[in-house]
Amino acid sequence: MNEKTEIVICLGSSCFSRGNKHTVKVIEEWLREKRLRDKVYYHGSHCFASCDKGPMLKIADRLYEGVSAEKAIAILSEYFKV
């Protein structure tokens, strides 16, 4: 299957101020280091309407709550088996 994995990070004001500003950069760098940029569609979204559970991250239609930069890397490492 050559379909790209969609990774969406919430950039709404609540998630952004709770750490997703930093997490965006950390994920971008991790994807470059692991040479996965061509296998993913990585983008931001305005809001997932779960502000009380943020920061939010979605990978392949699965939503993750309370995601720090470190947790995001752990989730991605497990998902991509790297």
PDB file with one MODEL, atoms N, CA, C and O in Angstrom:
MODEL        1
ATOM      1  N   MET A   1       0.847  -1.176   0.000  1.00  0.00           N
ATOM      2  CA  MET A   1       0.000   0.000   0.000  1.00  0.00           C
ATOM      3  C   MET A   1       0.896   1.244   0.000  1.00  0.00           C
ATOM      4  O   MET A   1       1.776   1.374   0.852  1.00  0.00           O
ATOM      5  N   ASN A   2       0.677   2.152  -0.946  1.00  0.00           N
ATOM      6  CA  ASN A   2       1.480   3.358  -1.078  1.00  0.00           C
ATOM      7  C   ASN A   2       0.775   4.591  -0.544  1.00  0.00           C
ATOM      8  O   ASN A   2       1.241   5.709  -0.763  1.00  0.00           O
ATOM      9  N   GLU A   3      -0.311   4.415   0.136  1.00  0.00           N
ATOM     10  CA  GLU A   3      -1.061   5.542   0.674  1.00  0.00           C
ATOM     11  C   GLU A   3      -0.293   6.177   1.829  1.00  0.00           C
ATOM     12  O   GLU A   3       0.288   5.482   2.662  1.00  0.00           O
ATOM     13  N   LYS A   4      -0.300   7.513   1.864  1.00  0.00           N
ATOM     14  CA  LYS A   4       0.398   8.226   2.932  1.00  0.00           C
ATOM     15  C   LYS A   4      -0.418   8.205   4.219  1.00  0.00           C
ATOM     16  O   LYS A   4      -1.647   8.264   4.191  1.00  0.00           O
ATOM     17  N   THR A   5       0.273   8.122   5.331  1.00  0.00           N
ATOM     18  CA  THR A   5      -0.351   8.198   6.646  1.00  0.00           C
ATOM     19  C   THR A   5      -0.604   9.661   6.970  1.00  0.00           C
ATOM     20  O   THR A   5       0.304  10.487   6.880  1.00  0.00           O
ATOM     21  N   GLU A   6      -1.828   9.982   7.345  1.00  0.00           N
ATOM     22  CA  GLU A   6      -2.154  11.362   7.704  1.00  0.00           C
ATOM     23  C   GLU A   6      -1.847  11.603   9.178  1.00  0.00           C
ATOM     24  O   GLU A   6      -2.290  10.856  10.050  1.00  0.00           O
ATOM     25  N   ILE A   7      -1.088  12.649   9.436  1.00  0.00           N
ATOM     26  CA  ILE A   7      -0.778  13.096  10.791  1.00  0.00           C
ATOM     27  C   ILE A   7      -1.271  14.530  10.900  1.00  0.00           C
ATOM     28  O   ILE A   7      -0.840  15.405  10.149  1.00  0.00           O
ATOM     29  N   VAL A   8      -2.179  14.763  11.844  1.00  0.00           N
ATOM     30  CA  VAL A   8      -2.764  16.097  12.012  1.00  0.00           C
ATOM     31  C   VAL A   8      -2.518  16.562  13.442  1.00  0.00           C
ATOM     32  O   VAL A   8      -2.832  15.851  14.397  1.00  0.00           O
ATOM     33  N   ILE A   9      -1.961  17.747  13.581  1.00  0.00           N
ATOM     34  CA  ILE A   9      -1.715  18.320  14.900  1.00  0.00           C
ATOM     35  C   ILE A   9      -2.633  19.521  15.082  1.00  0.00           C
ATOM     36  O   ILE A   9      -2.770  20.357  14.189  1.00  0.00           O
ATOM     37  N   CYS A  10      -3.253  19.593  16.244  1.00  0.00           N
ATOM     38  CA  CYS A  10      -4.165  20.696  16.525  1.00  0.00           C
ATOM     39  C   CYS A  10      -3.363  21.976  16.751  1.00  0.00           C
ATOM     40  O   CYS A  10      -2.420  22.005  17.542  1.00  0.00           O
ATOM     41  N   LEU A  11      -3.754  23.025  16.043  1.00  0.00           N
ATOM     42  CA  LEU A  11      -3.118  24.328  16.189  1.00  0.00           C
ATOM     43  C   LEU A  11      -4.085  25.361  16.750  1.00  0.00           C
ATOM     44  O   LEU A  11      -3.841  26.564  16.657  1.00  0.00           O
ATOM     45  N   GLY A  12      -5.189  24.886  17.335  1.00  0.00           N
ATOM     46  CA  GLY A  12      -6.113  25.785  18.015  1.00  0.00           C
ATOM     47  C   GLY A  12      -5.396  26.461  19.174  1.00  0.00           C
ATOM     48  O   GLY A  12      -4.378  25.957  19.650  1.00  0.00           O
ATOM     49  N   SER A  13      -5.907  27.582  19.629  1.00  0.00           N
ATOM     50  CA  SER A  13      -5.196  28.376  20.638  1.00  0.00           C
ATOM     51  C   SER A  13      -4.920  27.600  21.925  1.00  0.00           C
ATOM     52  O   SER A  13      -3.859  27.781  22.523  1.00  0.00           O
ATOM     53  N   SER A  14      -5.830  26.752  22.363  1.00  0.00           N
ATOM     54  CA  SER A  14      -5.621  25.997  23.599  1.00  0.00           C
ATOM     55  C   SER A  14      -4.480  24.989  23.448  1.00  0.00           C
ATOM     56  O   SER A  14      -3.562  24.963  24.268  1.00  0.00           O
ATOM     57  N   CYS A  15      -4.535  24.171  22.415  1.00  0.00           N
ATOM     58  CA  CYS A  15      -3.482  23.169  22.196  1.00  0.00           C
ATOM     59  C   CYS A  15      -2.143  23.839  21.879  1.00  0.00           C
ATOM     60  O   CYS A  15      -1.091  23.385  22.328  1.00  0.00           O
ATOM     61  N   PHE A  16      -2.196  24.914  21.108  1.00  0.00           N
ATOM     62  CA  PHE A  16      -0.978  25.625  20.729  1.00  0.00           C
ATOM     63  C   PHE A  16      -0.268  26.163  21.967  1.00  0.00           C
ATOM     64  O   PHE A  16       0.950  26.038  22.101  1.00  0.00           O
ATOM     65  N   SER A  17      -1.043  26.762  22.868  1.00  0.00           N
ATOM     66  CA  SER A  17      -0.443  27.339  24.076  1.00  0.00           C
ATOM     67  C   SER A  17      -0.029  26.270  25.090  1.00  0.00           C
ATOM     68  O   SER A  17       0.789  26.537  25.970  1.00  0.00           O
ATOM     69  N   ARG A  18      -0.581  25.079  24.974  1.00  0.00           N
ATOM     70  CA  ARG A  18      -0.234  23.979  25.890  1.00  0.00           C
ATOM     71  C   ARG A  18       0.952  23.154  25.405  1.00  0.00           C
ATOM     72  O   ARG A  18       1.331  22.178  26.052  1.00  0.00           O
ATOM     73  N   GLY A  19       1.530  23.527  24.298  1.00  0.00           N
ATOM     74  CA  GLY A  19       2.742  22.831  23.876  1.00  0.00           C
ATOM     75  C   GLY A  19       2.826  22.424  22.426  1.00  0.00           C
ATOM     76  O   GLY A  19       3.909  22.066  21.963  1.00  0.00           O
ATOM     77  N   ASN A  20       1.727  22.462  21.685  1.00  0.00           N
ATOM     78  CA  ASN A  20       1.797  22.020  20.301  1.00  0.00           C
ATOM     79  C   ASN A  20       2.658  22.932  19.432  1.00  0.00           C
ATOM     80  O   ASN A  20       3.105  22.516  18.363  1.00  0.00           O
ATOM     81  N   LYS A  21       2.895  24.153  19.866  1.00  0.00           N
ATOM     82  CA  LYS A  21       3.816  25.037  19.131  1.00  0.00           C
ATOM     83  C   LYS A  21       5.181  24.357  19.038  1.00  0.00           C
ATOM     84  O   LYS A  21       5.787  24.321  17.967  1.00  0.00           O
ATOM     85  N   HIS A  22       5.657  23.829  20.137  1.00  0.00           N
ATOM     86  CA  HIS A  22       6.945  23.124  20.184  1.00  0.00           C
ATOM     87  C   HIS A  22       6.839  21.749  19.517  1.00  0.00           C
ATOM     88  O   HIS A  22       7.748  21.335  18.797  1.00  0.00           O
ATOM     89  N   THR A  23       5.750  21.055  19.752  1.00  0.00           N
ATOM     90  CA  THR A  23       5.570  19.701  19.224  1.00  0.00           C
ATOM     91  C   THR A  23       5.589  19.679  17.703  1.00  0.00           C
ATOM     92  O   THR A  23       6.104  18.735  17.104  1.00  0.00           O
ATOM     93  N   VAL A  24       5.033  20.711  17.069  1.00  0.00           N
ATOM     94  CA  VAL A  24       5.053  20.808  15.599  1.00  0.00           C
ATOM     95  C   VAL A  24       6.488  20.673  15.095  1.00  0.00           C
ATOM     96  O   VAL A  24       6.763  19.886  14.189  1.00  0.00           O
ATOM     97  N   LYS A  25       7.384  21.431  15.678  1.00  0.00           N
ATOM     98  CA  LYS A  25       8.791  21.428  15.253  1.00  0.00           C
ATOM     99  C   LYS A  25       9.471  20.099  15.553  1.00  0.00           C
ATOM    100  O   LYS A  25      10.249  19.597  14.742  1.00  0.00           O
ATOM    101  N   VAL A  26       9.176  19.537  16.709  1.00  0.00           N
ATOM    102  CA  VAL A  26       9.782  18.260  17.098  1.00  0.00           C
ATOM    103  C   VAL A  26       9.354  17.149  16.138  1.00  0.00           C
ATOM    104  O   VAL A  26      10.183  16.340  15.720  1.00  0.00           O
ATOM    105  N   ILE A  27       8.076  17.104  15.788  1.00  0.00           N
ATOM    106  CA  ILE A  27       7.588  16.079  14.851  1.00  0.00           C
ATOM    107  C   ILE A  27       8.224  16.264  13.479  1.00  0.00           C
ATOM    108  O   ILE A  27       8.658  15.290  12.864  1.00  0.00           O
ATOM    109  N   GLU A  28       8.285  17.505  12.992  1.00  0.00           N
ATOM    110  CA  GLU A  28       8.900  17.762  11.685  1.00  0.00           C
ATOM    111  C   GLU A  28      10.338  17.253  11.646  1.00  0.00           C
ATOM    112  O   GLU A  28      10.744  16.598  10.686  1.00  0.00           O
ATOM    113  N   GLU A  29      11.102  17.553  12.687  1.00  0.00           N
ATOM    114  CA  GLU A  29      12.499  17.116  12.750  1.00  0.00           C
ATOM    115  C   GLU A  29      12.585  15.591  12.832  1.00  0.00           C
ATOM    116  O   GLU A  29      13.436  14.990  12.177  1.00  0.00           O
ATOM    117  N   TRP A  30      11.722  14.958  13.623  1.00  0.00           N
ATOM    118  CA  TRP A  30      11.719  13.503  13.754  1.00  0.00           C
ATOM    119  C   TRP A  30      11.412  12.842  12.409  1.00  0.00           C
ATOM    120  O   TRP A  30      12.062  11.866  12.032  1.00  0.00           O
ATOM    121  N   LEU A  31      10.433  13.367  11.694  1.00  0.00           N
ATOM    122  CA  LEU A  31      10.084  12.815  10.382  1.00  0.00           C
ATOM    123  C   LEU A  31      11.256  12.920   9.411  1.00  0.00           C
ATOM    124  O   LEU A  31      11.502  12.000   8.631  1.00  0.00           O
ATOM    125  N   ARG A  32      11.979  14.040   9.457  1.00  0.00           N
ATOM    126  CA  ARG A  32      13.171  14.196   8.609  1.00  0.00           C
ATOM    127  C   ARG A  32      14.255  13.185   9.006  1.00  0.00           C
ATOM    128  O   ARG A  32      14.819  12.504   8.149  1.00  0.00           O
ATOM    129  N   GLU A  33      14.535  13.095  10.291  1.00  0.00           N
ATOM    130  CA  GLU A  33      15.574  12.176  10.772  1.00  0.00           C
ATOM    131  C   GLU A  33      15.282  10.730  10.391  1.00  0.00           C
ATOM    132  O   GLU A  33      16.193   9.984  10.030  1.00  0.00           O
ATOM    133  N   LYS A  34      14.026  10.337  10.470  1.00  0.00           N
ATOM    134  CA  LYS A  34      13.629   8.956  10.177  1.00  0.00           C
ATOM    135  C   LYS A  34      13.323   8.741   8.697  1.00  0.00           C
ATOM    136  O   LYS A  34      12.964   7.638   8.285  1.00  0.00           O
ATOM    137  N   ARG A  35      13.465   9.792   7.908  1.00  0.00           N
ATOM    138  CA  ARG A  35      13.215   9.739   6.456  1.00  0.00           C
ATOM    139  C   ARG A  35      11.807   9.237   6.126  1.00  0.00           C
ATOM    140  O   ARG A  35      11.604   8.378   5.269  1.00  0.00           O
ATOM    141  N   LEU A  36      10.858   9.812   6.843  1.00  0.00           N
ATOM    142  CA  LEU A  36       9.457   9.417   6.661  1.00  0.00           C
ATOM    143  C   LEU A  36       8.609  10.504   5.998  1.00  0.00           C
ATOM    144  O   LEU A  36       7.411  10.305   5.797  1.00  0.00           O
ATOM    145  N   ARG A  37       9.203  11.643   5.655  1.00  0.00           N
ATOM    146  CA  ARG A  37       8.418  12.752   5.098  1.00  0.00           C
ATOM    147  C   ARG A  37       7.630  12.330   3.853  1.00  0.00           C
ATOM    148  O   ARG A  37       6.511  12.804   3.653  1.00  0.00           O
ATOM    149  N   ASP A  38       8.173  11.475   3.036  1.00  0.00           N
ATOM    150  CA  ASP A  38       7.483  11.062   1.817  1.00  0.00           C
ATOM    151  C   ASP A  38       6.394  10.024   2.080  1.00  0.00           C
ATOM    152  O   ASP A  38       5.643   9.674   1.170  1.00  0.00           O
ATOM    153  N   LYS A  39       6.300   9.528   3.315  1.00  0.00           N
ATOM    154  CA  LYS A  39       5.296   8.513   3.659  1.00  0.00           C
ATOM    155  C   LYS A  39       4.129   9.078   4.455  1.00  0.00           C
ATOM    156  O   LYS A  39       3.192   8.355   4.793  1.00  0.00           O
ATOM    157  N   VAL A  40       4.188  10.384   4.754  1.00  0.00           N
ATOM    158  CA  VAL A  40       3.137  10.991   5.567  1.00  0.00           C
ATOM    159  C   VAL A  40       2.610  12.268   4.930  1.00  0.00           C
ATOM    160  O   VAL A  40       3.286  12.924   4.139  1.00  0.00           O
ATOM    161  N   TYR A  41       1.390  12.592   5.301  1.00  0.00           N
ATOM    162  CA  TYR A  41       0.795  13.885   5.000  1.00  0.00           C
ATOM    163  C   TYR A  41       0.619  14.548   6.355  1.00  0.00           C
ATOM    164  O   TYR A  41      -0.328  14.246   7.081  1.00  0.00           O
ATOM    165  N   TYR A  42       1.529  15.452   6.695  1.00  0.00           N
ATOM    166  CA  TYR A  42       1.578  16.085   8.011  1.00  0.00           C
ATOM    167  C   TYR A  42       1.106  17.520   7.879  1.00  0.00           C
ATOM    168  O   TYR A  42       1.652  18.300   7.099  1.00  0.00           O
ATOM    169  N   HIS A  43       0.064  17.864   8.668  1.00  0.00           N
ATOM    170  CA  HIS A  43      -0.460  19.221   8.595  1.00  0.00           C
ATOM    171  C   HIS A  43      -1.165  19.582   9.891  1.00  0.00           C
ATOM    172  O   HIS A  43      -1.408  18.731  10.746  1.00  0.00           O
ATOM    173  N   GLY A  44      -1.484  20.850  10.017  1.00  0.00           N
ATOM    174  CA  GLY A  44      -2.184  21.345  11.192  1.00  0.00           C
ATOM    175  C   GLY A  44      -3.666  21.487  10.936  1.00  0.00           C
ATOM    176  O   GLY A  44      -4.121  21.542   9.793  1.00  0.00           O
ATOM    177  N   SER A  45      -4.405  21.545  12.023  1.00  0.00           N
ATOM    178  CA  SER A  45      -5.848  21.751  11.981  1.00  0.00           C
ATOM    179  C   SER A  45      -6.182  22.834  12.988  1.00  0.00           C
ATOM    180  O   SER A  45      -5.502  22.977  14.004  1.00  0.00           O
ATOM    181  N   HIS A  46      -7.225  23.595  12.708  1.00  0.00           N
ATOM    182  CA  HIS A  46      -7.575  24.694  13.603  1.00  0.00           C
ATOM    183  C   HIS A  46      -7.993  24.199  14.980  1.00  0.00           C
ATOM    184  O   HIS A  46      -7.522  24.732  15.985  1.00  0.00           O
ATOM    185  N   CYS A  47      -8.862  23.198  15.057  1.00  0.00           N
ATOM    186  CA  CYS A  47      -9.343  22.746  16.360  1.00  0.00           C
ATOM    187  C   CYS A  47     -10.022  21.387  16.220  1.00  0.00           C
ATOM    188  O   CYS A  47     -10.706  21.125  15.231  1.00  0.00           O
ATOM    189  N   PHE A  48      -9.827  20.525  17.214  1.00  0.00           N
ATOM    190  CA  PHE A  48     -10.495  19.223  17.255  1.00  0.00           C
ATOM    191  C   PHE A  48     -11.695  19.233  18.196  1.00  0.00           C
ATOM    192  O   PHE A  48     -12.324  18.198  18.420  1.00  0.00           O
ATOM    193  N   ALA A  49     -12.011  20.406  18.747  1.00  0.00           N
ATOM    194  CA  ALA A  49     -13.159  20.593  19.650  1.00  0.00           C
ATOM    195  C   ALA A  49     -13.070  19.728  20.914  1.00  0.00           C
ATOM    196  O   ALA A  49     -14.086  19.276  21.441  1.00  0.00           O
ATOM    197  N   SER A  50     -11.863  19.511  21.380  1.00  0.00           N
ATOM    198  CA  SER A  50     -11.624  18.780  22.630  1.00  0.00           C
ATOM    199  C   SER A  50     -10.573  19.526  23.442  1.00  0.00           C
ATOM    200  O   SER A  50      -9.620  18.932  23.945  1.00  0.00           O
ATOM    201  N   CYS A  51     -10.761  20.821  23.559  1.00  0.00           N
ATOM    202  CA  CYS A  51      -9.748  21.698  24.158  1.00  0.00           C
ATOM    203  C   CYS A  51      -9.354  21.276  25.568  1.00  0.00           C
ATOM    204  O   CYS A  51      -8.199  21.436  25.964  1.00  0.00           O
ATOM    205  N   ASP A  52     -10.295  20.745  26.318  1.00  0.00           N
ATOM    206  CA  ASP A  52      -9.992  20.332  27.695  1.00  0.00           C
ATOM    207  C   ASP A  52      -9.107  19.087  27.756  1.00  0.00           C
ATOM    208  O   ASP A  52      -8.581  18.755  28.819  1.00  0.00           O
ATOM    209  N   LYS A  53      -8.939  18.399  26.626  1.00  0.00           N
ATOM    210  CA  LYS A  53      -8.150  17.166  26.589  1.00  0.00           C
ATOM    211  C   LYS A  53      -6.814  17.345  25.868  1.00  0.00           C
ATOM    212  O   LYS A  53      -6.052  16.388  25.731  1.00  0.00           O
ATOM    213  N   GLY A  54      -6.532  18.541  25.415  1.00  0.00           N
ATOM    214  CA  GLY A  54      -5.352  18.812  24.607  1.00  0.00           C
ATOM    215  C   GLY A  54      -4.066  18.839  25.388  1.00  0.00           C
ATOM    216  O   GLY A  54      -4.061  18.779  26.618  1.00  0.00           O
ATOM    217  N   PRO A  55      -2.987  18.930  24.665  1.00  0.00           N
ATOM    218  CA  PRO A  55      -2.828  19.047  23.228  1.00  0.00           C
ATOM    219  C   PRO A  55      -3.230  17.762  22.496  1.00  0.00           C
ATOM    220  O   PRO A  55      -3.055  16.653  23.002  1.00  0.00           O
ATOM    221  N   MET A  56      -3.766  17.948  21.305  1.00  0.00           N
ATOM    222  CA  MET A  56      -4.311  16.841  20.531  1.00  0.00           C
ATOM    223  C   MET A  56      -3.448  16.548  19.299  1.00  0.00           C
ATOM    224  O   MET A  56      -2.849  17.444  18.704  1.00  0.00           O
ATOM    225  N   LEU A  57      -3.409  15.263  18.940  1.00  0.00           N
ATOM    226  CA  LEU A  57      -2.706  14.793  17.758  1.00  0.00           C
ATOM    227  C   LEU A  57      -3.526  13.660  17.163  1.00  0.00           C
ATOM    228  O   LEU A  57      -4.052  12.818  17.891  1.00  0.00           O
ATOM    229  N   LYS A  58      -3.636  13.639  15.837  1.00  0.00           N
ATOM    230  CA  LYS A  58      -4.365  12.565  15.165  1.00  0.00           C
ATOM    231  C   LYS A  58      -3.430  11.888  14.172  1.00  0.00           C
ATOM    232  O   LYS A  58      -2.771  12.546  13.367  1.00  0.00           O
ATOM    233  N   ILE A  59      -3.386  10.564  14.244  1.00  0.00           N
ATOM    234  CA  ILE A  59      -2.592   9.770  13.320  1.00  0.00           C
ATOM    235  C   ILE A  59      -3.499   8.707  12.734  1.00  0.00           C
ATOM    236  O   ILE A  59      -4.040   7.867  13.452  1.00  0.00           O
ATOM    237  N   ALA A  60      -3.659   8.754  11.417  1.00  0.00           N
ATOM    238  CA  ALA A  60      -4.474   7.765  10.699  1.00  0.00           C
ATOM    239  C   ALA A  60      -5.837   7.575  11.363  1.00  0.00           C
ATOM    240  O   ALA A  60      -6.239   6.447  11.650  1.00  0.00           O
ATOM    241  N   ASP A  61      -6.532   8.652  11.602  1.00  0.00           N
ATOM    242  CA  ASP A  61      -7.887   8.669  12.170  1.00  0.00           C
ATOM    243  C   ASP A  61      -7.970   8.266  13.640  1.00  0.00           C
ATOM    244  O   ASP A  61      -9.074   8.110  14.161  1.00  0.00           O
ATOM    245  N   ARG A  62      -6.857   8.096  14.314  1.00  0.00           N
ATOM    246  CA  ARG A  62      -6.872   7.838  15.762  1.00  0.00           C
ATOM    247  C   ARG A  62      -6.447   9.116  16.479  1.00  0.00           C
ATOM    248  O   ARG A  62      -5.400   9.691  16.182  1.00  0.00           O
ATOM    249  N   LEU A  63      -7.266   9.545  17.415  1.00  0.00           N
ATOM    250  CA  LEU A  63      -7.030  10.783  18.139  1.00  0.00           C
ATOM    251  C   LEU A  63      -6.322  10.501  19.458  1.00  0.00           C
ATOM    252  O   LEU A  63      -6.719   9.609  20.208  1.00  0.00           O
ATOM    253  N   TYR A  64      -5.278  11.263  19.731  1.00  0.00           N
ATOM    254  CA  TYR A  64      -4.509  11.136  20.970  1.00  0.00           C
ATOM    255  C   TYR A  64      -4.674  12.409  21.781  1.00  0.00           C
ATOM    256  O   TYR A  64      -4.644  13.511  21.233  1.00  0.00           O
ATOM    257  N   GLU A  65      -4.850  12.258  23.088  1.00  0.00           N
ATOM    258  CA  GLU A  65      -5.089  13.386  23.990  1.00  0.00           C
ATOM    259  C   GLU A  65      -3.872  13.633  24.873  1.00  0.00           C
ATOM    260  O   GLU A  65      -3.094  12.721  25.148  1.00  0.00           O
ATOM    261  N   GLY A  66      -3.721  14.875  25.310  1.00  0.00           N
ATOM    262  CA  GLY A  66      -2.658  15.218  26.250  1.00  0.00           C
ATOM    263  C   GLY A  66      -1.269  14.893  25.735  1.00  0.00           C
ATOM    264  O   GLY A  66      -0.440  14.351  26.465  1.00  0.00           O
ATOM    265  N   VAL A  67      -1.016  15.225  24.478  1.00  0.00           N
ATOM    266  CA  VAL A  67       0.223  14.826  23.819  1.00  0.00           C
ATOM    267  C   VAL A  67       1.311  15.892  23.962  1.00  0.00           C
ATOM    268  O   VAL A  67       1.187  17.000  23.440  1.00  0.00           O
ATOM    269  N   SER A  68       2.365  15.540  24.669  1.00  0.00           N
ATOM    270  CA  SER A  68       3.563  16.380  24.740  1.00  0.00           C
ATOM    271  C   SER A  68       4.449  16.027  23.544  1.00  0.00           C
ATOM    272  O   SER A  68       4.162  15.077  22.815  1.00  0.00           O
ATOM    273  N   ALA A  69       5.505  16.778  23.348  1.00  0.00           N
ATOM    274  CA  ALA A  69       6.440  16.467  22.268  1.00  0.00           C
ATOM    275  C   ALA A  69       7.025  15.068  22.455  1.00  0.00           C
ATOM    276  O   ALA A  69       7.145  14.303  21.499  1.00  0.00           O
ATOM    277  N   GLU A  70       7.388  14.745  23.693  1.00  0.00           N
ATOM    278  CA  GLU A  70       7.974  13.434  23.976  1.00  0.00           C
ATOM    279  C   GLU A  70       6.975  12.304  23.723  1.00  0.00           C
ATOM    280  O   GLU A  70       7.329  11.262  23.173  1.00  0.00           O
ATOM    281  N   LYS A  71       5.738  12.522  24.125  1.00  0.00           N
ATOM    282  CA  LYS A  71       4.697  11.510  23.904  1.00  0.00           C
ATOM    283  C   LYS A  71       4.424  11.346  22.410  1.00  0.00           C
ATOM    284  O   LYS A  71       4.196  10.231  21.940  1.00  0.00           O
ATOM    285  N   ALA A  72       4.445  12.447  21.664  1.00  0.00           N
ATOM    286  CA  ALA A  72       4.224  12.383  20.217  1.00  0.00           C
ATOM    287  C   ALA A  72       5.278  11.502  19.556  1.00  0.00           C
ATOM    288  O   ALA A  72       4.953  10.675  18.704  1.00  0.00           O
ATOM    289  N   ILE A  73       6.533  11.676  19.945  1.00  0.00           N
ATOM    290  CA  ILE A  73       7.607  10.870  19.367  1.00  0.00           C
ATOM    291  C   ILE A  73       7.441   9.399  19.741  1.00  0.00           C
ATOM    292  O   ILE A  73       7.680   8.523  18.910  1.00  0.00           O
ATOM    293  N   ALA A  74       7.041   9.122  20.955  1.00  0.00           N
ATOM    294  CA  ALA A  74       6.804   7.734  21.371  1.00  0.00           C
ATOM    295  C   ALA A  74       5.670   7.112  20.555  1.00  0.00           C
ATOM    296  O   ALA A  74       5.770   5.964  20.122  1.00  0.00           O
ATOM    297  N   ILE A  75       4.599   7.868  20.349  1.00  0.00           N
ATOM    298  CA  ILE A  75       3.455   7.379  19.568  1.00  0.00           C
ATOM    299  C   ILE A  75       3.879   7.115  18.131  1.00  0.00           C
ATOM    300  O   ILE A  75       3.562   6.067  17.569  1.00  0.00           O
ATOM    301  N   LEU A  76       4.596   8.063  17.535  1.00  0.00           N
ATOM    302  CA  LEU A  76       5.043   7.910  16.150  1.00  0.00           C
ATOM    303  C   LEU A  76       6.025   6.749  16.005  1.00  0.00           C
ATOM    304  O   LEU A  76       5.960   5.998  15.032  1.00  0.00           O
ATOM    305  N   SER A  77       6.925   6.601  16.961  1.00  0.00           N
ATOM    306  CA  SER A  77       7.895   5.498  16.914  1.00  0.00           C
ATOM    307  C   SER A  77       7.190   4.154  16.948  1.00  0.00           C
ATOM    308  O   SER A  77       7.560   3.231  16.222  1.00  0.00           O
ATOM    309  N   GLU A  78       6.183   4.049  17.784  1.00  0.00           N
ATOM    310  CA  GLU A  78       5.414   2.805  17.853  1.00  0.00           C
ATOM    311  C   GLU A  78       4.610   2.590  16.571  1.00  0.00           C
ATOM    312  O   GLU A  78       4.575   1.479  16.043  1.00  0.00           O
ATOM    313  N   TYR A  79       3.973   3.629  16.075  1.00  0.00           N
ATOM    314  CA  TYR A  79       3.146   3.508  14.872  1.00  0.00           C
ATOM    315  C   TYR A  79       3.982   3.064  13.668  1.00  0.00           C
ATOM    316  O   TYR A  79       3.587   2.166  12.924  1.00  0.00           O
ATOM    317  N   PHE A  80       5.145   3.706  13.487  1.00  0.00           N
ATOM    318  CA  PHE A  80       5.989   3.417  12.327  1.00  0.00           C
ATOM    319  C   PHE A  80       7.021   2.320  12.590  1.00  0.00           C
ATOM    320  O   PHE A  80       7.797   1.972  11.700  1.00  0.00           O
ATOM    321  N   LYS A  81       7.032   1.775  13.810  1.00  0.00           N
ATOM    322  CA  LYS A  81       7.941   0.679  14.177  1.00  0.00           C
ATOM    323  C   LYS A  81       9.408   1.051  13.928  1.00  0.00           C
ATOM    324  O   LYS A  81      10.172   0.281  13.345  1.00  0.00           O
ATOM    325  N   VAL A  82       9.780   2.257  14.388  1.00  0.00           N
ATOM    326  CA  VAL A  82      11.185   2.703  14.247  1.00  0.00           C
ATOM    327  C   VAL A  82      11.743   3.119  15.591  1.00  0.00           C
ATOM    328  O   VAL A  82      12.903   3.522  15.680  1.00  0.00           O
TER     329      VAL A  82
ENDMDL
END
